[in-house]
Amino acid sequence: MKKKFIPILLASTLAVSLLSACGSDHADGNTKNSKTETSETISDTAETDSSSSPVSVTLNEVAHSIFYAPMYVAIENGYFEDEGIKLTLVTGFGADKTMTAVLSGEADIGFMGSESSIYTYNEGANDHVVNFAQLTQRAGNFLVAREEMPDFDLDDLKGKNVLGGRKGGMPEMVFEYILKQHDIDPTTDLTINQSIDFGSTAAAFSEGLGDYTIEFEPSATILESENKGYVVASLGKDSGYVPYTAYSAKQSYINQYPDTIQGFTNALQKGMDYVQSHSPFEIAKVIEPQFPETDLNTITTIVTRYYDQDTWKDNLVFEKSSFDLLQDILETAGELEKRTPYEDLVTTEFAKKAIK
């Protein structure tokens, strides 16, 4: 169980850089890593699966975000090195790009929304990807209004204009799923503006466009610090436990390098254990080198917000119930023609061993 801490009130002077996003997830422009070799080009992939020498693994992440704090804890605390893995971290800036990197062999492991694995499987991909570890269990975006609304209700969105996300992307699909769960029709009861690049919505909102905007961090916190917006709802809380992001690799890679996948999962579990047993400030301090353009107070504020909504699983097991919910969301959004067998796209073998 997570060890609870009393939140610290923080007065933050926030960084000026805004979140940049594409695909089915988000990015924040801070892509330099202190304990991983970060590259935009192809690096050496695993050539051996032996514990006697370091194994090179290229991980392509959909975005570089504080939302994924447990992974950066594992990097900064040297947990991958402890497992004999030399990790190269590449930011794909979009689930489509991350998936392409994995399928083409440019990356050994992909980190992205699990809906991507469903799409490629249904498209008949040869040697499809399999999800082997789930990191986040809540959506990471927040609904921001122009004024403080302590008694906000989703019905307040009726008749309003909301700056939303890309059609078919998880942020937008989760938002529409929440609306429908509250008997609000996304197409008739409000106007969702999907014409703006997701990384530009905060700037557009600051300039007066829209009544509400859906933002990831650090954009939500930056808008609040500038008194240009106020977080009135967490989509992560309202949507319930959603398997928002997971790690996957081609079936052939998992079959050929099971020890590498196990070591990788073990390192992630150590990062998750740290997050579950330390305060937001301690977590922020560890991952600070991953975000050199963001000050520690801001990182702590953002970690606290994610921490308080129970964003991270205490283990990496991708449960069937979560996979079913994901497919429910895809169906509700009209993005899924046929459901995919859980057993074909998820393995829990490595995550369960990592707990032990």
N, C-alpha and C positions, 0 to 999 in steps of 0.2 A: 504494500500500500504506500501511497505517496505521503511523505512527511510534510506536514503543513507548516507554513511560516506566516508570520504577521506581515502583511504588505507594508512596504516602506513608502511614505509619501515623497515624491520626487519632484523637484523643480528643475526642468530640463531646458537647456538651450539646444535646440534641435538642429541636426544637419540639414543642409539645403537640398541635397540630392533626393530626387523622387524615385519611386518604384518604377521599374520598367518591366513590361510583361507581354507575353504572347503565348500561343498554344493554349493548353488547358490549365496553366498555372501562372505564377507571377515571378518576377525577378526584381532585385533591388540594385543596382549597378555595382555593388561592391563584390568584385569577383576575384580579388587577390587572396591567396591563402598562404599562411605562414608555415604550415607543416606538411603541405602537399605541393607537389609539382603541378602547377596549374598551366594548362596549355590549350590553345585553340586548334591544335593540329593533332594528328594521329600519334599516339605514343606506343611503346612496346606493350603488347598484351601478354597475358600469362603464358609462359612457355614451359612452365613446370608446375607440378602440384605437390611439391615436396617441402616438408617443414625444415629441411636442412639448409635451404637458402631462401632469400627473400623472393617472393613472387610478385611480379609487376601486374597491377590491375588498373585498368582505366575505367573510371566511373564518370558517366555523363549525367549531370543533374539538370533537371528542367529549369531550375532557377537557383540563384544564390540568395537565400533569405533566412532571417532569424527564425522564421517559422520552422526551420529544420534544425533547431539547436542541438538535439541529441547527437546528430551526425557530426557536427563540428566539435562537440565535446570529445567524441571518439577520436577525431583527427588531432586536436590540440593536446589531448592527454596521451597521445602515442599508443592508443589501443590497437590500431591497425599494425603498427610496427611490432607490437607484442605478439600479434598473431602471424608474424612472418610475411606481412603484405606491404609492398611498396606501392602506395596509392597515388595515382595521377587523377586529379579532379578537373573535369572540363564542364563548363556551364553551357548547356545547349540553347537556352533562351527559347523554350517552347517544346511541348511534348512531341510534336511532330518531328522536330529535329533530333530530340533525344532518342526517339524510337528508331529513326533512320540510322543513327549512329550505331545502335545496338544490332539492328538487323544486318547492317553492312559489315559489321566486325570492327568498326572504328573504336567502339567502346565494348568492354567486356560486360559491364553491368549498367543498367539504366535506372534512374530514379525519377519517377513521374507519376501522374495520375493513372490509376489502374484501368480506367476506361480505354486507354490507348491499347492495352493488351487485348481487350475485348474486340475493339475495332479491327485490329490487324488479324486476329484469329478468324473473325467472321469474313474477312476479305480473302481468306484462304492462304495466308502466309505460310510458306514452307519453313520448317524449323521455327515455329512460333515462340514467343517469349513466355516465360513462366514467372509469376510473382512468388518470391520466396521470403519476403520480410515486409511487414507493414510498419511505417513510422508514425504517421499522424492519424488521429481518429476523429478529428473535428475539421470543419472548414476553417480556413484561416483569414477570411475576409469579414469586414465590419460595415454596417450601414451608417453612413455619416449624414447628418442633417445640418441645416444652416443655423439652427439655434438649439440651445439645450432643451431637451424634452424628457424630463424625468419620468413622465407617465406615458411614454411612447407606446403605441399599439400599432400592429401591422395594418390595421384598418386606416391608420393615418396616411397610408400611401395611396389610398384611392383618389383618383383624379390628379395625381402628382406625376412629375417627370423625374425619372431616376436614371442616372448614368450607370449603365450595366456593363456586362462583359460580352465576350464573343459568343455567338450562337454555337452551341455544341460543346463549349468549354465548361469545365466543372464549376467555376464561379457562377456563371449564368444559370447553369442547370440546377445547382443547389438553391439559388435564390428563387427560381421559378417553382421548384419543388416545395419550398417553404410556403410560398404564396398559396399554392394549390391546397396544401395541408390546412390552410386557414380559410378555405373557400374564397380565395381572391384569384380572379382570372388575370393572368399576366398580360393577356392581349387586349382586354376590354376595360378592366378596372383601373389601369394606370398606363402610363407611357414609359417604356424602357428604351432608352437611347443606346443602341448598339453600334453607332457609327464612329465612335471615338476609340482610338487605340487605347488598350487598357492602361498602358503606362502613362497616358496623357489625361486621364479622367480627373485626377486631383487638380491639375493645372486648370483644366476647363471649368471645374467646379469653383475654383478660386476666382475665376474671371466672371462668375455669375451664371454659368450654364447649369440648369437642373435644380430641382428642389432637394434631391438626395443624391448621394453617390455611394457606390460600393467600392471599398478600398481595402487593400492589404496594407500591411506595415512595411516601411515606416510612414507611408502616406497618411494613414489615419491619424497617427500621433502628430505629424507635422502640421496637418490642417488644424488640429486642436491647439497646438502651440502658437499658431498664427491667428487664433480666434476667427478662423474662416470656416470651421466646421466642428461638429461635435458627434462623437460616437453615441448612437442611441440604441443600437442592437448588435449582438454578435450572431452572425449567421452560423457560426460553429455551434453555438448553444441551441439555436432554434432548429437546426437540421437534425440534431441527434448525432449519434456516433456513425460517421461516414468514413470509409477507407479512402481518405483523400489522396495520399501518396504512398507508394510502395516501391521496393527494389525488385528488379526483374532481370533475367538473362535468358538467352536462347536455350532451349531444351538441350541442344547438343553441348553447349558450354557447361551447363550444370552437370550433365552426364560425364563429361570429360574431366572436369575439375571440381569434384564434390568437396574436396578438402579446402580448396580456396573459398568456395561459397560458404562453407562452415566457418572458416576463420573470419571471413568478412562479416558474417552474421554475429559471430561471437563479439567482435569489436563493437558493432552497433549496439548489442545488448548491454555491453559495459557502459557505453555512452548513455543509454536509456536508464540504467541503474543509477548513474551519477545524477541525472536530471531529477529522478524521482526522490533522491535523498538529499538534495542541496537546495538552497534558497535561490530565488531569481537573481539576486545580486552575484552570488557565487557562480551561477551558470553564465551570467553575462560577462563576468571577469574572465572566465575560461575562453569564451568564444570571441572576445573582443578583437584579437588579432585577425580574425576572419573578416572583420568589417572596419577597416582602417579609416574610412571616411565618416564613420558614425561614432559619436562620443559615448562614453560608458553609461552616462545617465539615460540617454535615449535607448540604448540597447537594453538596459535594465527595465525601463518602462515597458518596452515591447515584450520582453521575456515574461514579465509579470502578467501582462494581459493574456498571453497564451497559456501561461502556467495556471492562472486562476480558472480558465475555462476547460482545464483537463485535456489539453490538445494532444499530448503524447501518451501512447499506450505504455503500460508498464512492462509489456513484452511485445515481441515482434510477430506473434502468431496472427496470420490473416484468417479470421474465422469465416465460416460459410455464411453466417447470418449477415456479416458485413458485406460480403460479395453479393448476396441477394439484394440487400438494400441499394448497393451501387447500381445494379441492373434495374431496380425499380425506378431509380432516379433517371436513368437513361431512357427507359420506356416512357416515363411521364413526359420527358422532354421531346419525345418523338425521334430519338437518335438511335434506337435499337429495334431492328426488325425481328431478330430472334435471340433468345437467351442462350448463354454459353455455359457449358458444364463447368462447375467449380473445380472439379478434379483435373480438368485439362489445363487450367490456367493458374492454379495455386498449388504450391507444395508447402506444408507446414513442418516438414522433417527437420530442416536446419534451425528454424526458430525455436522449436520445442527443445532441441538439443542445447541451444544456446542458453536457455533458461537454467539448465542444470549446471 
